[in-house]
């Protein structure tokens, strides 16, 4: 299968690197072509992943592609796809990862996050009934190489993006806050960062392995009069839950 990624900025580059890594790890046949406006970015990509074909010519890149992934800025989508009207074959599946962008030639809309580069992405695929089940499955399977995938409707896609796309930044802010607290308690920054990240990973592992509701899992580590309940009560006093909910809803206003 030939995959062409138009645009190798933060998201496009993460996708290319993720698929290149996955192709090696999963031993699957995947031909990757990536484009950018300048060769500088592409040269760095090519040095790290020589198996990826690179070019600044979008028309050349899409030739023979089974799937074209449009990963340019949303306001550039119209111009890019208009310029490729005669170059993209009718049989080629065109997938967009550009938030909010629309174009008649786009077949499927997706919303991944930057963790796809490391095989831990969360990608939402819009299932609006416009494409065949076979094409929907092809896109689902392609992004499943990079982490978890969820088929959603439009409303769920917007909500999912706030939790998983923007949510990565919110989680990182939590890690930073824990680091700062750790430093105040006497830890060195690097140690505090390592501890905070492992705490995050541990919490996720517990929830995934047990299927528990987060509050039920919290009860397991909260003892009467203990340290945990004191910290949890401080979070409640500061309006932590409300702040997180307002944060997520802010992007949908």
C-alpha positions as CSV (number, residue, x, y, z in Angstrom):
1,X,0.0,0.0,0.0
2,X,1.3,3.4,-1.0
3,X,0.6,6.2,1.5
4,X,1.4,9.8,0.6
5,X,1.4,12.5,3.3
6,X,1.0,16.0,2.0
7,X,2.7,18.3,4.6
8,X,5.2,17.2,7.2
9,X,4.8,19.8,9.9
10,X,4.1,18.7,13.5
11,X,1.2,16.4,12.7
12,X,2.2,15.2,9.2
13,X,5.8,14.5,10.4
14,X,4.5,12.6,13.4
15,X,2.3,10.5,11.1
16,X,5.2,9.7,8.7
17,X,7.6,8.8,11.5
18,X,4.9,6.7,13.2
19,X,4.0,4.7,10.1
20,X,7.7,4.3,9.3
21,X,8.4,2.9,12.8
22,X,5.2,0.7,12.7
23,X,6.1,-0.7,9.3
24,X,9.4,-1.9,10.7
25,X,8.1,-3.2,14.0
26,X,5.0,-4.9,12.6
27,X,6.8,-6.1,9.4
28,X,4.1,-4.8,7.1
29,X,4.5,-3.6,3.5
30,X,4.0,0.1,3.5
31,X,5.4,2.5,0.9
32,X,5.6,6.1,2.3
33,X,6.0,9.3,0.4
34,X,6.1,12.7,2.2
35,X,6.1,16.3,1.0
36,X,6.9,19.7,2.3
37,X,7.4,23.2,0.8
38,X,11.1,23.1,1.4
39,X,13.8,20.4,1.2
40,X,15.3,21.4,4.6
41,X,12.5,19.7,6.6
42,X,12.5,16.7,4.2
43,X,16.2,16.2,4.3
44,X,16.1,15.7,8.1
45,X,13.2,13.3,7.7
46,X,15.1,11.4,5.0
47,X,18.2,11.1,7.1
48,X,16.3,9.5,9.9
49,X,14.0,7.4,7.6
50,X,15.8,6.7,4.3
51,X,13.0,4.3,3.3
52,X,10.6,7.2,3.0
53,X,10.4,8.9,-0.4
54,X,10.5,12.7,-0.1
55,X,9.7,15.5,-2.6
56,X,8.5,19.1,-2.7
57,X,6.3,18.3,-5.7
58,X,2.8,17.3,-4.5
59,X,1.7,16.2,-7.9
60,X,4.5,13.7,-8.2
61,X,4.0,12.5,-4.7
62,X,0.3,11.5,-5.2
63,X,0.9,9.5,-8.3
64,X,0.0,5.8,-7.7
65,X,-1.0,6.5,-4.1
66,X,-3.7,4.3,-2.5
67,X,-4.3,6.9,0.2
68,X,-3.4,10.5,0.3
69,X,-3.3,12.1,3.8
70,X,-3.7,15.9,3.7
71,X,-1.8,17.2,6.7
72,X,-1.3,20.9,5.8
73,X,-2.7,23.8,7.8
74,X,-6.5,24.0,7.5
75,X,-6.5,27.3,5.5
76,X,-4.1,25.7,2.9
77,X,-6.3,22.6,2.2
78,X,-8.4,24.3,-0.4
79,X,-5.5,25.5,-2.5
80,X,-3.5,22.3,-2.2
81,X,-6.4,20.0,-3.2
82,X,-7.5,22.3,-6.0
83,X,-3.9,22.2,-7.4
84,X,-4.0,18.4,-7.3
85,X,-7.4,18.0,-9.0
86,X,-5.9,16.4,-12.1
87,X,-3.1,14.5,-10.3
88,X,-5.1,12.5,-7.7
89,X,-6.7,9.4,-9.3
90,X,-10.4,8.8,-8.8
91,X,-9.6,5.5,-7.0
92,X,-7.3,7.2,-4.5
93,X,-8.7,7.7,-1.0
94,X,-8.2,11.2,0.3
95,X,-8.0,11.6,4.1
96,X,-7.8,14.9,6.0
97,X,-6.2,15.4,9.4
98,X,-6.6,19.2,9.1
99,X,-9.0,20.4,11.8
100,X,-12.1,22.1,10.5
101,X,-11.0,22.0,6.8
102,X,-13.5,20.9,4.1
103,X,-13.1,20.1,0.4
104,X,-15.2,18.0,-2.0
105,X,-12.3,15.8,-2.7
106,X,-11.8,14.7,0.9
107,X,-13.3,11.3,1.5
108,X,-12.7,10.8,5.2
109,X,-11.9,13.2,8.0
110,X,-9.7,12.0,10.8
111,X,-8.3,13.7,14.0
112,X,-5.1,12.1,15.4
113,X,-2.8,13.5,18.0
114,X,1.0,13.9,18.1
115,X,1.4,10.7,20.1
116,X,0.9,8.7,16.8
117,X,4.7,9.1,16.3
118,X,5.3,6.8,19.3
119,X,2.5,4.3,18.6
120,X,0.3,5.8,21.4
121,X,-2.0,8.0,19.4
122,X,-5.7,8.4,19.8
123,X,-7.3,9.0,16.4
124,X,-10.9,9.7,15.7
125,X,-12.3,8.7,12.3
126,X,-15.5,10.5,11.1
127,X,-18.1,7.9,10.1
128,X,-20.7,9.9,8.2
129,X,-21.8,7.3,5.7
130,X,-20.1,9.0,2.8
131,X,-17.6,6.2,2.0
132,X,-17.8,2.4,1.6
133,X,-17.2,0.2,4.6
134,X,-14.1,-1.2,2.9
135,X,-12.6,2.3,2.7
136,X,-13.5,3.1,6.3
137,X,-11.9,-0.1,7.5
138,X,-8.8,0.7,5.4
139,X,-8.4,4.0,7.1
140,X,-9.2,2.6,10.5
141,X,-6.6,-0.1,10.1
142,X,-4.0,2.4,8.9
143,X,-4.3,4.6,12.0
144,X,-4.6,1.6,14.3
145,X,-0.9,1.0,13.5
146,X,-0.3,4.2,15.4
147,X,-2.4,3.6,18.6
148,X,-6.1,3.5,19.3
149,X,-8.8,4.5,16.9
150,X,-12.5,5.4,17.4
151,X,-15.2,5.7,14.8
152,X,-17.3,8.7,15.7
153,X,-20.0,11.2,14.5
154,X,-19.2,14.9,14.0
155,X,-20.2,16.0,17.5
156,X,-18.2,13.2,19.1
157,X,-15.2,14.1,16.9
158,X,-15.1,17.6,18.2
159,X,-15.4,16.4,21.8
160,X,-12.8,13.7,21.3
161,X,-10.4,16.2,19.9
162,X,-10.6,18.3,23.1
163,X,-9.9,15.2,25.2
164,X,-7.2,13.6,23.1
165,X,-5.8,16.3,20.8
166,X,-5.8,19.3,23.0
167,X,-5.9,17.0,26.0
168,X,-2.3,16.0,25.6
169,X,-1.3,19.6,26.4
170,X,-3.5,19.6,29.4
171,X,-2.0,16.4,30.7
172,X,1.5,17.8,30.2
173,X,0.5,20.9,32.2
174,X,-0.5,18.6,35.0
175,X,2.9,16.9,34.8
176,X,4.5,20.3,34.9
177,X,2.5,21.3,38.0
178,X,3.5,18.0,39.7
179,X,7.1,18.7,38.8
180,X,7.0,22.2,40.4
181,X,5.4,20.7,43.5
182,X,8.1,18.0,43.6
183,X,10.8,20.6,43.4
184,X,9.2,22.6,46.3
185,X,9.2,19.3,48.3
186,X,13.0,18.9,47.7
187,X,13.3,16.9,44.5
188,X,15.5,17.8,41.5
189,X,13.5,18.8,38.4
190,X,14.5,15.7,36.3
191,X,13.6,13.4,39.2
192,X,10.3,15.1,39.7
193,X,9.5,14.8,36.0
194,X,10.4,11.1,36.0
195,X,8.2,10.5,39.0
196,X,5.3,12.5,37.7
197,X,5.3,10.7,34.3
198,X,5.5,7.3,36.0
199,X,2.6,8.2,38.2
200,X,0.6,9.0,35.1
201,X,1.6,5.8,33.4
202,X,0.8,3.8,36.5
203,X,-2.6,5.3,36.8
204,X,-3.4,4.5,33.2
205,X,-2.1,0.9,33.7
206,X,-4.4,0.4,36.7
207,X,-7.5,1.7,34.9
208,X,-6.8,-0.3,31.7
209,X,-6.0,-3.5,33.6
210,X,-8.9,-3.4,36.0
211,X,-11.6,-1.5,34.1
212,X,-12.4,0.4,37.3
213,X,-14.1,3.7,37.3
214,X,-11.4,6.3,38.3
215,X,-13.2,7.1,41.6
216,X,-13.3,3.4,42.5
217,X,-9.5,3.1,41.8
218,X,-8.9,6.3,43.9
219,X,-10.7,4.6,46.8
220,X,-8.2,1.8,46.7
221,X,-5.3,4.2,47.5
222,X,-7.1,6.5,49.8
223,X,-7.1,5.7,53.5
224,X,-8.9,7.5,56.3
225,X,-6.8,10.4,57.6
226,X,-4.0,9.6,55.1
227,X,-1.9,11.7,52.8
228,X,-3.9,11.0,49.7
229,X,-7.3,12.3,51.0
230,X,-5.7,15.5,52.2
231,X,-4.3,16.2,48.7
232,X,-7.6,15.2,47.0
233,X,-9.5,17.6,49.3
234,X,-7.1,20.4,48.3
235,X,-7.8,19.7,44.7
236,X,-11.5,19.9,45.4
237,X,-11.1,23.2,47.3
238,X,-9.3,24.6,44.3
239,X,-12.0,23.6,42.0
240,X,-9.9,21.1,40.1
241,X,-12.7,19.1,38.5
242,X,-14.6,22.2,37.5
243,X,-11.4,23.7,36.0
244,X,-10.7,20.6,33.9
245,X,-14.3,20.5,32.6
246,X,-14.3,24.2,31.8
247,X,-11.0,23.8,30.0
248,X,-12.4,21.0,27.8
249,X,-15.6,23.0,27.0
250,X,-13.7,26.2,26.2
251,X,-12.6,24.9,22.8
252,X,-16.2,24.0,21.7
253,X,-17.6,27.5,22.3
